[in-house]
């Protein structure tokens, strides 16, 4: 019964993010990352890596970083969401922002993309997240060509993580695409359907790591 109540409490991607954060403090940072990552999840170290491979056997730090969602963009059908917000590491004093792409399947939320960057000026952790949902109007009129260029991530055995990828909700009302340049710079685009056309909601550039 308790397990059913806990599962029922995680309805949105914001709920999932907050449960992820809570697990990181109770169970350990990397333990929580493993628990909530999809098998195709990609993260950056700073090069793209398969999250489950990178996290396998990784020892949890004594104290987890802390983070909180400030914004959440959600598809009309609720199958894909993108959360963004600040993070801080009290142990090292570092701080920055994160962007996490979540997908909902088989009754569970799992993250498939985790990226972000450091910030010069820290941002306070928000108490609430601003949720922006795609319009449910006119979805049948979304041209398939508007999703062109997106390369869905598929994990092949013994293959390194890709340098580009993306995805879309089942109804096409939220689409995203990310790319890593040869120098390690990273870019993420996301678009939300407003009932008549796609509206850009994220255009995130992460500079190349110092050599």
VOZA-996893 format. One record per residue (C-alpha): x, y, z; residue number from 1; residue in three letters. Coordinates in Angstrom, 1 decimal, padded with zeros to 4 digits. Layout:
BEGIN
+--------+--------+--------+-----+------+
|   east |  north |     up | seq | type |
+--------+--------+--------+-----+------+
|      X |      Y |      Z | NUM |  ala |
...
+--------+--------+--------+-----+------+
//
This chain:
BEGIN
+--------+--------+--------+-----+------+
|   east |  north |     up | seq | type |
+--------+--------+--------+-----+------+
|  000.0 |  000.0 |  000.0 |   1 |  unk |
|  002.8 |  002.4 |  000.9 |   2 |  unk |
|  004.6 |  001.7 | -002.4 |   3 |  unk |
|  001.4 |  002.4 | -004.3 |   4 |  unk |
|  000.9 |  005.7 | -002.5 |   5 |  unk |
|  004.5 |  006.7 | -003.2 |   6 |  unk |
|  004.1 |  005.9 | -006.9 |   7 |  unk |
|  000.8 |  007.8 | -007.0 |   8 |  unk |
|  002.5 |  010.9 | -005.5 |   9 |  unk |
|  004.9 |  011.1 | -008.5 |  10 |  unk |
|  002.6 |  012.4 | -011.2 |  11 |  unk |
|  004.6 |  015.1 | -013.0 |  12 |  unk |
|  008.2 |  015.5 | -014.0 |  13 |  unk |
|  008.6 |  018.1 | -011.3 |  14 |  unk |
|  007.4 |  015.4 | -008.8 |  15 |  unk |
|  010.0 |  013.1 | -010.3 |  16 |  unk |
|  012.8 |  015.7 | -010.0 |  17 |  unk |
|  012.0 |  016.3 | -006.4 |  18 |  unk |
|  011.9 |  012.6 | -005.6 |  19 |  unk |
|  015.2 |  012.3 | -007.4 |  20 |  unk |
|  016.6 |  015.1 | -005.2 |  21 |  unk |
|  015.3 |  013.5 | -002.0 |  22 |  unk |
|  016.8 |  010.1 | -002.9 |  23 |  unk |
|  020.2 |  011.8 | -003.6 |  24 |  unk |
|  020.2 |  013.1 |  000.0 |  25 |  unk |
|  018.8 |  009.9 |  001.6 |  26 |  unk |
|  020.4 |  007.2 | -000.6 |  27 |  unk |
|  023.5 |  008.9 | -002.0 |  28 |  unk |
|  024.1 |  011.1 | -005.0 |  29 |  unk |
|  025.2 |  008.6 | -007.6 |  30 |  unk |
|  022.9 |  005.9 | -006.3 |  31 |  unk |
|  020.0 |  008.3 | -007.0 |  32 |  unk |
|  021.3 |  009.1 | -010.4 |  33 |  unk |
|  021.4 |  005.4 | -011.3 |  34 |  unk |
|  018.0 |  004.8 | -009.9 |  35 |  unk |
|  016.3 |  007.5 | -012.0 |  36 |  unk |
|  018.3 |  007.2 | -015.2 |  37 |  unk |
|  016.8 |  005.5 | -018.3 |  38 |  unk |
|  019.0 |  002.8 | -019.9 |  39 |  unk |
|  019.6 |  005.2 | -022.9 |  40 |  unk |
|  020.3 |  008.2 | -020.6 |  41 |  unk |
|  023.2 |  010.4 | -021.6 |  42 |  unk |
|  025.2 |  012.8 | -019.3 |  43 |  unk |
|  028.3 |  014.9 | -019.8 |  44 |  unk |
|  031.7 |  014.6 | -018.1 |  45 |  unk |
|  032.2 |  016.9 | -020.0 |  46 |  unk |
|  032.1 |  014.5 | -023.1 |  47 |  unk |
|  028.9 |  012.6 | -023.6 |  48 |  unk |
|  028.7 |  009.3 | -021.8 |  49 |  unk |
|  026.1 |  006.6 | -021.2 |  50 |  unk |
|  024.9 |  007.5 | -017.8 |  51 |  unk |
|  024.5 |  003.9 | -016.5 |  52 |  unk |
|  028.0 |  002.9 | -017.6 |  53 |  unk |
|  029.5 |  006.0 | -016.1 |  54 |  unk |
|  027.6 |  005.6 | -012.8 |  55 |  unk |
|  028.1 |  001.8 | -012.4 |  56 |  unk |
|  030.0 |  001.2 | -009.2 |  57 |  unk |
|  030.7 |  004.9 | -008.7 |  58 |  unk |
|  031.0 |  005.7 | -005.0 |  59 |  unk |
|  028.6 |  008.3 | -003.6 |  60 |  unk |
|  030.3 |  011.5 | -002.2 |  61 |  unk |
|  029.8 |  012.2 |  001.5 |  62 |  unk |
|  027.3 |  014.8 |  000.7 |  63 |  unk |
|  025.1 |  015.2 | -002.4 |  64 |  unk |
|  024.8 |  018.3 | -004.4 |  65 |  unk |
|  021.5 |  020.1 | -004.1 |  66 |  unk |
|  019.3 |  021.3 | -006.9 |  67 |  unk |
|  015.7 |  022.3 | -007.6 |  68 |  unk |
|  013.5 |  022.7 | -010.7 |  69 |  unk |
|  012.7 |  026.3 | -011.5 |  70 |  unk |
|  011.0 |  025.7 | -014.9 |  71 |  unk |
|  009.3 |  022.7 | -016.5 |  72 |  unk |
|  008.2 |  022.4 | -020.1 |  73 |  unk |
|  005.7 |  019.6 | -020.7 |  74 |  unk |
|  004.1 |  018.0 | -023.7 |  75 |  unk |
|  000.4 |  018.0 | -024.0 |  76 |  unk |
|  000.2 |  014.3 | -023.6 |  77 |  unk |
|  002.5 |  014.3 | -020.6 |  78 |  unk |
|  005.0 |  011.8 | -022.1 |  79 |  unk |
|  008.1 |  014.2 | -022.2 |  80 |  unk |
|  009.1 |  017.1 | -020.0 |  81 |  unk |
|  012.2 |  019.2 | -019.6 |  82 |  unk |
|  013.2 |  020.6 | -016.2 |  83 |  unk |
|  015.7 |  023.4 | -015.6 |  84 |  unk |
|  017.0 |  025.1 | -012.5 |  85 |  unk |
|  020.0 |  025.9 | -010.3 |  86 |  unk |
|  022.3 |  023.5 | -008.4 |  87 |  unk |
|  024.9 |  024.1 | -005.7 |  88 |  unk |
|  027.6 |  022.1 | -004.1 |  89 |  unk |
|  028.1 |  023.2 | -000.5 |  90 |  unk |
|  031.2 |  021.0 | -000.1 |  91 |  unk |
|  033.1 |  022.7 | -002.9 |  92 |  unk |
|  031.3 |  026.0 | -003.2 |  93 |  unk |
|  030.5 |  025.4 | -006.9 |  94 |  unk |
|  027.2 |  026.3 | -008.4 |  95 |  unk |
|  025.5 |  026.3 | -011.7 |  96 |  unk |
|  022.3 |  025.2 | -013.5 |  97 |  unk |
|  021.0 |  021.9 | -014.9 |  98 |  unk |
|  018.7 |  020.8 | -017.6 |  99 |  unk |
|  017.1 |  017.4 | -017.4 | 100 |  unk |
|  014.9 |  015.7 | -020.0 | 101 |  unk |
|  012.4 |  013.3 | -018.6 | 102 |  unk |
|  010.3 |  010.7 | -020.4 | 103 |  unk |
|  007.3 |  008.9 | -019.0 | 104 |  unk |
|  006.7 |  005.2 | -020.0 | 105 |  unk |
|  005.5 |  002.0 | -018.3 | 106 |  unk |
|  004.1 |  004.1 | -015.5 | 107 |  unk |
|  007.4 |  005.7 | -014.5 | 108 |  unk |
|  009.4 |  008.9 | -015.1 | 109 |  unk |
|  013.0 |  008.4 | -016.1 | 110 |  unk |
|  015.6 |  011.0 | -017.2 | 111 |  unk |
|  017.3 |  010.5 | -020.6 | 112 |  unk |
|  019.4 |  013.7 | -020.7 | 113 |  unk |
|  021.2 |  015.5 | -018.0 | 114 |  unk |
|  023.3 |  018.6 | -018.8 | 115 |  unk |
|  024.1 |  022.0 | -017.5 | 116 |  unk |
|  027.0 |  024.3 | -016.7 | 117 |  unk |
|  028.7 |  026.3 | -014.0 | 118 |  unk |
|  027.5 |  029.8 | -013.2 | 119 |  unk |
|  029.6 |  032.8 | -012.1 | 120 |  unk |
|  026.8 |  034.2 | -010.0 | 121 |  unk |
|  024.8 |  031.6 | -008.0 | 122 |  unk |
|  021.0 |  031.4 | -008.2 | 123 |  unk |
|  018.9 |  030.6 | -005.2 | 124 |  unk |
|  017.1 |  027.3 | -005.2 | 125 |  unk |
|  013.4 |  028.0 | -006.0 | 126 |  unk |
|  010.5 |  026.7 | -003.8 | 127 |  unk |
|  008.2 |  026.2 | -006.7 | 128 |  unk |
|  008.6 |  025.4 | -010.4 | 129 |  unk |
|  006.9 |  027.3 | -013.2 | 130 |  unk |
|  005.2 |  024.7 | -015.4 | 131 |  unk |
|  004.5 |  025.5 | -019.1 | 132 |  unk |
|  002.5 |  022.9 | -021.0 | 133 |  unk |
|  002.1 |  022.6 | -024.7 | 134 |  unk |
| -001.2 |  023.3 | -026.3 | 135 |  unk |
| -003.4 |  020.3 | -027.0 | 136 |  unk |
| -005.0 |  022.1 | -030.0 | 137 |  unk |
| -004.1 |  021.3 | -033.5 | 138 |  unk |
| -001.8 |  018.5 | -032.7 | 139 |  unk |
| -003.1 |  016.5 | -035.7 | 140 |  unk |
| -001.8 |  019.2 | -037.9 | 141 |  unk |
|  001.8 |  019.1 | -036.8 | 142 |  unk |
|  003.8 |  018.2 | -040.0 | 143 |  unk |
|  006.1 |  015.3 | -039.6 | 144 |  unk |
|  008.8 |  017.4 | -041.4 | 145 |  unk |
|  008.8 |  019.8 | -038.4 | 146 |  unk |
|  010.4 |  017.1 | -036.4 | 147 |  unk |
|  013.1 |  016.6 | -039.1 | 148 |  unk |
|  016.7 |  016.5 | -038.1 | 149 |  unk |
|  016.1 |  014.9 | -034.7 | 150 |  unk |
|  018.2 |  011.8 | -034.2 | 151 |  unk |
|  016.6 |  009.6 | -031.5 | 152 |  unk |
|  019.2 |  008.1 | -029.2 | 153 |  unk |
|  019.4 |  004.3 | -029.5 | 154 |  unk |
|  021.9 |  002.4 | -027.4 | 155 |  unk |
|  023.9 | -000.2 | -029.3 | 156 |  unk |
|  026.2 | -002.7 | -027.5 | 157 |  unk |
|  029.8 | -001.5 | -027.1 | 158 |  unk |
|  029.1 |  001.7 | -028.9 | 159 |  unk |
|  030.2 |  005.1 | -027.3 | 160 |  unk |
|  027.6 |  007.6 | -026.4 | 161 |  unk |
|  026.5 |  009.8 | -029.4 | 162 |  unk |
|  027.5 |  013.4 | -029.9 | 163 |  unk |
|  023.9 |  014.3 | -031.0 | 164 |  unk |
|  020.5 |  013.2 | -030.2 | 165 |  unk |
|  017.0 |  014.3 | -029.4 | 166 |  unk |
|  013.4 |  013.2 | -029.2 | 167 |  unk |
|  009.8 |  014.2 | -029.2 | 168 |  unk |
|  006.7 |  013.4 | -027.2 | 169 |  unk |
|  004.3 |  010.8 | -028.7 | 170 |  unk |
|  002.0 |  013.6 | -029.8 | 171 |  unk |
|  004.8 |  015.8 | -031.2 | 172 |  unk |
|  003.9 |  018.8 | -029.0 | 173 |  unk |
|  007.4 |  019.0 | -027.4 | 174 |  unk |
|  010.6 |  018.3 | -029.4 | 175 |  unk |
|  014.2 |  018.7 | -028.4 | 176 |  unk |
|  017.6 |  018.2 | -030.0 | 177 |  unk |
|  021.1 |  018.4 | -028.6 | 178 |  unk |
|  024.6 |  018.4 | -030.3 | 179 |  unk |
|  028.2 |  018.4 | -029.1 | 180 |  unk |
|  030.7 |  020.2 | -031.3 | 181 |  unk |
|  034.2 |  018.8 | -032.0 | 182 |  unk |
|  035.7 |  021.2 | -029.4 | 183 |  unk |
|  033.2 |  019.9 | -026.8 | 184 |  unk |
|  030.8 |  022.9 | -026.9 | 185 |  unk |
|  027.2 |  021.8 | -026.4 | 186 |  unk |
|  023.9 |  023.1 | -027.6 | 187 |  unk |
|  020.3 |  022.1 | -026.7 | 188 |  unk |
|  017.2 |  023.3 | -028.5 | 189 |  unk |
|  013.6 |  022.7 | -027.4 | 190 |  unk |
|  010.3 |  023.7 | -029.0 | 191 |  unk |
|  006.8 |  023.6 | -027.6 | 192 |  unk |
|  003.6 |  023.5 | -029.7 | 193 |  unk |
|  001.3 |  026.5 | -029.1 | 194 |  unk |
| -001.7 |  025.3 | -031.0 | 195 |  unk |
| -000.6 |  026.7 | -034.4 | 196 |  unk |
|  003.2 |  026.5 | -034.5 | 197 |  unk |
|  006.2 |  025.5 | -032.5 | 198 |  unk |
|  007.5 |  028.1 | -030.0 | 199 |  unk |
|  011.2 |  028.0 | -029.1 | 200 |  unk |
|  011.5 |  027.6 | -025.3 | 201 |  unk |
|  015.2 |  026.6 | -024.8 | 202 |  unk |
|  018.3 |  027.6 | -026.7 | 203 |  unk |
|  021.0 |  026.6 | -024.4 | 204 |  unk |
|  024.7 |  026.9 | -025.3 | 205 |  unk |
|  027.4 |  025.4 | -023.0 | 206 |  unk |
|  030.9 |  026.6 | -024.0 | 207 |  unk |
|  033.7 |  024.2 | -024.8 | 208 |  unk |
|  035.6 |  023.0 | -021.6 | 209 |  unk |
|  039.0 |  024.5 | -021.0 | 210 |  unk |
|  041.9 |  022.6 | -022.5 | 211 |  unk |
+--------+--------+--------+-----+------+
//
